[in-house]
Amino acid sequence: MKIVADGSRNTARPTVQRVRSLLQRYSVEIGSLRLVGRGVSPSIASALQIDEIEVSSAQQRAAMILNFLPLFIVVAAFTGGMQIATDSTAGERERGSLEALLVNPAPRGAIACGKWLAAVSTAMLSVIITTLLCLALLQFIPLQDFGIRFRLGTWQVLGLLAAALPLCPLAAASQTYLAMFARSFKEAQSYIGFLILVPMVPGLLSTIYPLGSQPWMYPIPMIGQHALLTDVLGGKPPQTTMFVGAAASALATASLFVVLTSRLLRREKIIFGR
């Protein structure tokens, strides 16, 4: 028997695979009936009897299917404070109001922290709203009809927020620092557009190949947050030290960007270069 198919057509591959599977099962069944007709046990033709034992829970299998949720939450941390971070730096520089602000006898570090905290607050609000909306939408999707048993309690929701919120200071600090080099608001948006691609890399990779959760991942910003979000969704609550380590590394990196931003505010080329 021959199967004539065009392997270059993506739309035909599922149909070909289904036909091949049906023919293979038909062949096995006919072969077994022939052995029975000759008084031979069909089990002789099979050297191994494989029994699959699933050790993962239904929550973990559902988390693999819903692994796009951590990507949405992480991206919300970067998009929530983006407008404030760019407008308070590149926008003020373009309008010329940054010079008037720096005339005031205020430390450059305090000015940089003020701009940073304003972006952090909106980024955190964006993460909270995005997380709640994603969880609310899951309530209206009939996951049981697809054979998915997925349930999130109060502790899981708090775990998601505890994993994602420490990423907001890092996102706001990196955006504020990067926008200081832009001469206009639109130029800053183009810079930050490339920056948003960085936190999307772990999420996109996990949709193609599961990254898993290794101890070395948690102290790395963005990768650690993605690993924590995946663990919480999978019903495997990480240890408290994992949350603390991921948050500490993100805050330390954010503090470094804030210090660098305050130093940029002392450079005349940044202030007057338009």
C-alpha positions in Angstrom: 0.0 0.0 0.0 1.3 3.4 -0.9 0.5 6.9 0.5 0.9 9.6 -2.1 1.5 13.0 -0.4 3.2 16.3 -0.9 5.6 16.8 2.0 6.1 20.5 1.2 2.5 21.4 2.1 2.1 22.1 5.8 -1.7 21.8 5.6 -1.5 18.3 4.3 0.8 17.0 7.0 -1.9 16.4 9.7 -4.0 14.5 7.3 -1.1 12.3 6.1 -0.1 11.6 9.6 -3.7 10.6 10.5 -4.0 8.3 7.5 -0.6 6.7 8.3 -1.6 6.1 11.9 -4.9 4.5 10.9 -3.1 2.2 8.4 -0.5 1.2 11.0 -3.2 0.3 13.5 -5.2 -1.6 10.8 -2.0 -3.5 9.9 -1.3 -4.5 13.5 -4.9 -5.6 14.0 -4.9 -7.8 10.8 -1.6 -9.3 11.8 -2.9 -10.2 15.2 -6.0 -11.8 13.8 -3.9 -13.9 11.5 -1.8 -15.1 14.4 -4.9 -16.0 16.4 -6.3 -17.9 13.4 -3.1 -20.0 13.4 -3.3 -20.6 17.2 -0.4 -18.3 18.0 -0.6 -15.6 20.7 -0.3 -12.1 19.2 1.9 -11.1 22.2 4.8 -13.1 20.6 5.1 -10.5 17.8 5.7 -7.8 20.4 9.0 -8.1 22.2 8.3 -5.3 24.7 5.1 -4.2 26.4 5.4 -0.5 27.2 3.2 1.0 29.9 3.4 4.8 30.3 3.2 6.1 33.9 2.5 9.9 34.1 4.2 11.4 37.1 3.3 15.0 36.5 0.2 16.5 37.9 -2.7 17.9 36.0 -1.8 21.4 37.1 1.7 21.0 35.7 0.5 19.7 32.3 -2.0 22.6 32.2 0.8 25.1 32.9 2.7 23.8 29.9 -0.3 24.6 27.7 -0.8 28.0 29.4 2.8 29.0 29.3 2.0 32.2 27.5 0.7 33.7 30.7 4.1 34.4 32.2 5.1 36.1 28.9 2.1 38.5 29.1 2.9 39.3 32.8 6.6 40.0 32.1 5.8 42.2 29.1 3.3 44.2 31.2 6.1 45.1 33.5 8.0 46.7 30.6 5.1 48.3 28.9 3.3 49.7 31.9 5.9 52.4 32.8 7.3 52.9 29.3 5.4 56.1 28.6 6.3 57.8 31.8 10.0 56.7 31.6 10.3 58.1 28.1 8.3 61.3 28.7 10.1 62.2 31.9 13.5 61.9 30.3 13.6 62.2 26.5 10.3 64.1 26.4 11.5 66.8 28.9 14.8 67.0 27.1 13.0 67.6 23.8 10.7 70.3 25.3 13.6 72.0 27.2 12.0 71.6 30.6 14.8 69.3 31.8 17.1 72.3 32.0 14.6 74.2 34.2 14.2 71.2 36.5 18.0 70.8 37.0 18.3 74.5 38.0 16.6 73.7 41.3 19.0 72.9 44.1 18.0 69.2 44.3 20.5 66.3 44.1 20.7 64.6 40.8 20.1 61.3 42.5 16.8 62.5 44.0 15.6 63.7 40.5 16.6 60.4 39.0 14.8 58.5 41.7 11.7 60.5 41.3 11.5 59.8 37.6 12.2 56.2 38.3 9.6 55.7 41.0 6.9 57.3 38.9 7.5 54.8 36.2 7.8 51.9 38.7 4.3 52.7 40.2 2.6 52.6 36.8 4.5 49.4 35.9 3.4 47.7 39.1 -0.2 48.7 38.5 0.0 47.3 35.0 1.4 44.0 36.2 -1.4 43.7 38.8 -4.2 44.5 36.3 -2.7 42.2 33.6 -2.4 39.3 36.1 -6.0 39.7 37.4 -7.4 40.1 33.9 -5.6 36.9 32.6 -6.8 34.9 35.6 -10.3 36.3 35.1 -10.4 35.4 31.4 -9.4 31.8 32.4 -12.6 31.5 34.3 -14.6 32.0 31.1 -12.6 29.5 29.1 -14.1 25.9 29.3 -10.7 24.3 30.0 -12.4 21.1 31.2 -13.8 20.6 27.7 -10.2 20.4 26.4 -9.2 18.0 29.2 -7.3 20.6 31.1 -7.7 20.8 34.9 -6.4 24.2 36.0 -7.1 25.9 39.3 -5.5 28.9 41.0 -6.1 29.9 44.6 -5.2 33.0 46.5 -1.7 31.8 47.4 -1.0 31.1 43.7 -2.1 34.6 42.7 0.1 36.1 45.4 2.9 34.0 44.2 2.5 35.3 40.7 2.6 38.9 41.9 5.6 38.2 44.2 7.5 36.9 41.2 6.6 39.6 38.7 6.5 42.8 40.8 10.2 42.9 41.5 10.8 43.1 37.8 9.0 46.5 37.6 11.9 48.5 39.2 14.4 46.9 36.8 12.2 47.6 33.8 11.6 51.2 34.8 15.3 51.9 35.6 16.6 50.4 32.4 14.0 52.4 30.3 14.8 55.6 32.1 18.5 55.1 31.6 18.2 54.2 27.9 15.8 57.1 27.2 18.3 59.6 28.6 20.4 59.1 25.5 17.5 59.9 23.1 17.1 63.4 21.8 13.3 63.1 21.2 10.3 61.2 22.5 10.0 59.2 19.3 13.7 58.3 19.3 13.4 57.0 22.9 10.4 54.9 21.9 12.4 53.2 19.2 15.2 52.4 21.6 12.8 51.0 24.2 11.1 49.0 21.5 14.2 46.9 21.2 14.5 46.7 24.9 11.1 45.0 25.3 12.3 42.2 23.1 14.8 41.1 25.8 12.2 39.8 28.4 10.3 38.1 25.6 13.1 35.8 24.7 12.7 33.4 27.7 8.9 33.3 27.2 9.2 32.6 23.4 11.8 29.9 24.0 9.6 28.2 26.6 6.7 28.0 24.1 9.1 26.0 21.7 11.2 24.1 24.2 10.5 23.9 27.9 13.4 25.5 29.8 12.6 23.9 33.1 13.6 25.4 36.5 17.2 25.1 37.5 18.7 26.8 40.6 21.1 29.0 38.6 18.1 30.6 36.8 16.6 32.4 39.8 19.3 35.0 40.5 19.3 36.1 36.8 16.9 39.0 36.2 14.0 38.2 33.8 15.0 34.5 33.6 14.4 34.1 37.3 11.0 35.8 37.2 9.9 33.6 34.3 11.0 30.5 36.1 9.1 31.6 39.2 6.0 32.3 37.3 6.2 28.9 35.5 6.6 27.1 38.9 3.7 28.9 40.5 1.4 28.2 37.5 2.5 24.5 37.6 1.5 24.1 41.2 5.2 23.8 42.4 5.6 26.7 44.8 9.3 27.6 44.9 11.1 28.2 48.2 11.1 31.6 49.7 14.8 31.9 49.1 14.1 31.7 45.4 11.7 34.6 45.5 14.2 36.6 47.6 17.1 35.8 45.4 15.3 36.8 42.2 13.9 40.0 43.7 17.3 41.0 45.2 19.1 40.6 41.9 16.5 42.6 40.0 16.5 45.4 42.6 20.3 45.5 42.6 20.4 45.8 38.8 17.7 48.5 39.0 19.8 50.4 41.5 22.8 50.3 39.2 20.7 51.8 36.4 19.4 54.6 38.7 22.9 55.5 39.7 24.0 55.6 36.1 21.0 57.8 35.2 21.9 60.3 38.0 25.4 60.5 36.6 24.0 61.2 33.1 22.1 64.2 34.6 25.4 65.8 35.4 26.7 65.7 31.8 26.1 68.9 29.8 25.9 66.9 26.6 22.9 65.0 27.9 21.2 68.2 29.2 21.8 70.7 26.4 22.3 68.3 23.5 19.1 68.5 21.5 
